[in-house]
Amino acid sequence: MADFKAHTSVGTLWGLLLGTVSVISDFCSLIGGIVILFLAATSSAAPDIDSDTGRPRELVLSFLGIAIPIVLLFNISDSTSSENILAATLISFFLVRYILGCLLAKFTVHRGLWHSIPAAVLCSEITYLLFFDLPVKVRLLYALSVLGGFISHLLLDEMYSVKVLALDTKRSFGTALKFTGPSKLQTFLLYFLIFCSALGCICI
């Protein structure tokens, strides 16, 4: 299985490539290109938030805990004073980093349903919805950066599960690039969230 450094390196390369092409093609600004880079790097670690090692989970949850309230405050609230931003960020960071982190640790297993292609699709849809104030092409680029970063993690895991010289595979082979999980209820809920998010993407 690939380690944290390998995953984030590949995700960063994907974000750098997509961001550079997007900026050169005038699909987004330089700031947009930087956002694409960070989204790709972060999403490349996202599948491992179900891991007990903690480092990927800490990175992703910390990023979300800070980024989500800032993005939403500037687009929903009429008051964007520094104290409101600080308060919302601190509350969100605590809820996402610790409360959500505890729930993930308790109810998820490594290489479970979160380690799947549908989870990658859901994350890209949420990204598209989160940046609802931006032009469609920029939102699509952000969603694509997340989708690519997430799937790069799954692909790398599958590549590392193949024993090339022995012409064999490890037991982990096939546990990353999947469309369903062991729980039918969890699988149904995931696809239901994908459907609801897709409707939201169409409506905004």
Secondary structure, DSSP 8 states (H G I E B T S, - for coil): ---HHHHHHHHHHHHHHHHHHHHHTTSS-HHHHHHHHHHHHHHTTGGGGG-TT-HHHHHHHHHHHHHHHHHHHHHH-S---HHHHHHHHHHHHHIIIIIIHHHHHHH--TTSTTSSHHHHHHHHHHHHHHTTTS-HHHHHHHHHHHHHHHHHHHHHHHHHTEETTTTEE-TTTTSSS-S--S-HHHHHHHHHHHHHHHHHHHH-
